[in-house]
Every structure is written in C-alpha cells, then in structure tokens.
C-alpha cells in the first residue's frame, strides 16, 4: 500500500473523528469543560487557519498530524462512552449523506460573482 493511500485514509479517519468530537460537544451529557475543548478542536480541524502555516516544510503539517489527533484523543477519553458511541453513529450518518452538487454550484457562483464584482470595483477605483 502506498504512502499516499495511507495518508488519505488517515485524513479520512481524522475528519470522521473531528465530526465525532463536534457531535459530542453538542451532546448535553458531555461535561461542560469537555464540550468547550471539543468545540475548540472541531473548530480548529475545520478552520482554514493553522497554528503552524502549511507552507512551512514539514513543520506546517505537524499540527495536523500530531496536535489535532492528540486533542481528539483527549476529548474522546474525557467524554462518556455512550456519548462517543452516539456521536460516532451521527458522524457516520452525516458522512454517508450525499453531497449536494447544486449547493456546491451555488457557492461557486456566489464566489465567482464576488470576485468579479471586486475586480470591477478595483478597476473603477484605480482609474482616472
């Protein structure tokens, strides 16, 4: 099995675990402190902003490879087992739902219109 396939599988597991942590944070049976930690970890996992920017060789992926899994493990250990099982089931259901291509197209169109509008505004603002 190639390294790339192993990395893709690991990324899929981390994404599934991040969704599990997110659902655990929303469960009222989860202790308050753990809920806050879980929300922070889920937000960090889904955020485009990294503690260490990805363009830095090797170190850029260190937070994604080490810090994020450690945070997920910590939340899973601090959360009651029945909450984790229910959250894993919800994460699996959410992952199994089909992706809406129409919604993706709408988002792409919104971004394209925004970029075109910004370009027109900059062009007019820089003119005589």
KARALIN-V677202 format. One record per backbone hydrogen bond with DSSP energy under -1.0 kcal/mol. NH is the residue of the N-H (numbers start at 0). CO is the residue of the C=O. E is the energy in kcal/mol with one decimal. If there is no record, write none. Layout:
NH_CO_E ; NH_CO_E
//
This chain:
5_1_-1.9 ; 6_2_-2.5 ; 7_3_-2.3 ; 8_4_-2.3 ; 9_5_-2.4 ; 10_6_-2.5 ; 11_7_-2.0 ; 12_8_-2.2 ; 13_9_-2.4 ; 14_10_-2.4 ; 15_11_-2.3 ; 16_12_-2.9 ; 17_13_-2.5 ; 18_14_-2.0 ; 19_15_-2.1 ; 20_16_-2.5 ; 21_17_-2.1 ; 22_18_-2.5 ; 23_19_-2.3 ; 24_20_-2.1 ; 25_21_-1.1 ; 29_26_-1.7 ; 34_30_-2.4 ; 35_31_-2.2 ; 36_32_-2.3 ; 37_33_-3.0 ; 38_34_-2.6 ; 39_35_-2.2 ; 40_36_-2.4 ; 41_37_-2.8 ; 42_38_-2.6 ; 43_39_-2.4 ; 44_40_-2.5 ; 45_41_-1.8 ; 46_42_-1.2 ; 55_52_-1.5 ; 58_56_-3.4 ; 59_55_-2.4 ; 60_57_-1.0 ; 64_60_-2.2 ; 65_61_-2.8 ; 67_62_-2.5 ; 69_65_-2.0 ; 70_66_-2.4 ; 71_67_-2.4 ; 72_68_-2.7 ; 73_69_-2.3 ; 74_70_-2.3 ; 75_71_-2.5 ; 76_72_-2.3 ; 77_73_-1.8 ; 78_74_-1.1 ; 83_79_-1.9 ; 84_80_-2.5 ; 85_81_-1.9 ; 86_82_-2.6 ; 87_83_-2.8 ; 88_84_-2.0 ; 89_85_-2.2 ; 90_86_-2.6 ; 91_87_-2.3 ; 92_88_-2.2 ; 93_89_-2.5 ; 94_90_-2.2 ; 95_91_-1.6 ; 103_99_-1.8 ; 104_100_-2.2 ; 105_101_-2.4 ; 106_102_-2.2 ; 107_103_-2.3 ; 108_104_-2.4 ; 109_105_-2.5 ; 110_106_-2.4 ; 111_107_-2.6 ; 112_108_-2.7 ; 113_109_-2.3 ; 114_110_-2.7 ; 115_111_-2.5 ; 116_112_-2.7 ; 117_113_-2.4 ; 118_114_-2.5 ; 119_115_-2.4 ; 120_116_-2.3 ; 121_117_-2.6 ; 122_118_-2.5 ; 123_119_-2.4 ; 124_120_-2.4 ; 125_121_-1.7
//
